[in-house]
Amino acid sequence: MKESSRTAIVTGGNRGLGFETCRRLAQENMGVVLTSRSGKEGRAATDLLRGEKLDVVYHPLDVTRSPQIDQLYQSVVSHYGRLDILVNNAGVFLDEGRPVVMENLRESGAFEAALAVLRQSIEINTVGTFCMCQKFIPLMKDHDYGRVVNVSSGMAQLALMGPGWPA
């Protein structure tokens, strides 16, 4: 592995956009910490990228668990001493089991969702992102290059907002 000039954390990095973000950042000579809730999937994704000779390490992380955020922080400080990029990609769409009838969204939607689904969605998609920023932005302040990227889905587009889903 090459010695990296910058360090990045990607939450939810085990698949999809998060995985490809890890790949691209590592290809740009960055040390990447790939995180995911699933250890098995996170380690498998990391192994794939390391097989491409990329500087990627795995760290378990559930953004709703403060002790795990603290452990990640300590690991980054002890191994890298800095953080340059935080990509908040972890997110969920927990209410996907509900039938979607587009023409009926005005009459139903989020009002039919279970309150537990709403709370869990907000905890992961909003509070988790905030907690990561709260913990890691101070670590970026001592460097000239600090970036935070918050990834979202189409559910956050104003054009699509309505009574649809609580995600």
C-alpha positions in Angstrom: 0.0 0.0 0.0 1.1 3.5 -0.7 1.5 6.0 2.1 -1.5 8.3 1.9 -1.4 12.0 2.1 -5.0 12.4 3.2 -7.4 10.4 5.3 -11.2 9.8 4.7 -14.0 8.0 6.6 -16.9 6.7 4.6 -20.0 5.5 6.6 -22.0 2.8 5.0 -19.1 1.9 2.8 -19.7 -1.8 2.3 -21.9 -1.4 -0.9 -23.4 0.8 -3.5 -22.4 4.5 -3.5 -20.4 4.1 -0.3 -18.3 1.3 -1.7 -17.6 3.1 -4.9 -16.8 6.3 -2.9 -14.2 4.3 -0.9 -12.7 3.0 -4.1 -12.4 6.4 -5.8 -11.0 8.2 -2.7 -8.4 5.4 -2.3 -7.5 5.7 -6.0 -6.8 9.4 -5.3 -4.0 8.3 -2.8 -6.1 8.6 0.3 -6.2 6.4 3.3 -9.8 5.3 3.6 -11.6 4.0 6.6 -14.6 2.0 5.3 -17.3 1.6 7.9 -20.5 -0.5 8.1 -22.8 -2.0 10.6 -22.2 -5.5 9.2 -18.8 -6.7 10.1 -19.0 -9.6 7.5 -20.0 -7.3 4.7 -17.6 -4.5 5.7 -14.6 -6.8 5.9 -15.6 -8.4 2.5 -15.8 -5.0 0.9 -12.5 -3.9 2.4 -10.8 -7.2 1.2 -12.0 -6.5 -2.4 -10.5 -3.0 -2.4 -7.3 -4.1 -0.7 -7.1 -6.7 -3.5 -6.9 -3.7 -5.9 -3.9 -2.5 -3.9 -5.9 0.3 -2.3 -5.2 1.8 1.1 -8.5 0.8 2.8 -9.2 -0.4 6.3 -12.4 -1.6 7.9 -13.9 -0.3 11.1 -17.3 -1.4 12.5 -19.7 1.5 13.0 -23.4 1.9 13.8 -23.9 5.7 13.6 -26.6 5.4 16.3 -24.2 4.1 18.9 -22.0 6.8 20.5 -19.5 4.3 21.9 -18.8 3.0 18.4 -18.3 6.6 17.1 -15.9 7.2 20.0 -14.0 4.0 19.2 -13.7 5.1 15.5 -12.5 8.5 16.6 -9.8 7.0 18.8 -8.7 4.6 16.0 -8.4 7.4 13.5 -6.5 9.7 15.9 -4.1 6.9 16.8 -3.5 5.5 13.3 -3.6 8.7 11.2 -3.6 11.6 13.6 -5.9 13.5 11.3 -9.0 13.4 9.2 -9.5 15.2 5.9 -12.8 13.9 4.5 -15.9 12.6 6.2 -18.5 11.0 3.9 -21.8 10.5 5.7 -23.3 7.8 3.5 -25.0 5.6 6.0 -28.7 5.7 5.7 -31.8 3.6 5.7 -35.2 3.3 4.0 -36.9 1.2 6.7 -40.5 1.7 5.4 -39.9 0.0 2.1 -42.2 -2.9 3.0 -45.3 -0.7 2.6 -47.1 -1.0 -0.8 -46.5 2.0 -3.0 -49.5 3.4 -4.8 -48.2 6.7 -6.3 -51.6 8.1 -7.1 -52.7 7.6 -3.4 -49.7 9.3 -1.8 -51.6 12.5 -1.1 -54.2 10.6 1.0 -51.8 8.3 2.9 -48.1 7.9 3.1 -46.1 8.9 6.1 -49.2 9.2 8.3 -49.7 5.4 8.0 -46.1 4.6 9.0 -45.3 3.2 12.4 -43.9 5.7 14.8 -41.0 3.3 15.5 -40.0 3.4 11.8 -40.1 7.2 11.8 -37.9 7.4 15.0 -35.4 4.8 13.7 -35.2 6.6 10.3 -34.5 9.9 11.9 -32.0 8.4 14.4 -29.9 6.9 11.6 -30.4 9.3 8.7 -30.3 12.6 10.6 -29.0 12.2 14.1 -26.3 9.7 13.1 -25.0 12.2 10.5 -25.0 15.0 13.0 -23.1 12.9 15.6 -20.4 12.0 13.1 -20.0 15.7 12.2 -20.0 16.8 15.8 -17.2 14.3 16.6 -15.0 14.5 13.5 -15.2 18.1 12.3 -13.0 19.4 15.2 -10.3 16.9 14.0 -10.4 18.6 10.6 -10.1 22.1 11.8 -6.3 21.9 12.2 -5.8 21.1 8.5 -6.1 23.2 5.4 -8.2 20.5 3.7 -11.4 19.5 5.6 -14.5 18.3 3.7 -17.8 16.8 4.8 -20.0 15.2 2.2 -23.5 14.2 3.2 -25.0 11.7 0.8 -28.8 11.5 0.5 -31.3 9.7 -1.7 -34.0 11.1 -3.9 -36.2 11.0 -0.8 -34.6 14.3 0.2 -35.4 16.1 -3.0 -37.9 19.0 -2.5 -39.6 18.1 -5.7 -40.5 14.6 -4.4 -41.4 15.7 -0.9 -44.9 15.1 0.2 -46.7 12.8 2.5 -44.8 9.7 1.1 -42.5 8.0 3.6 -40.8 9.1 6.8 -37.3 8.3 5.4 
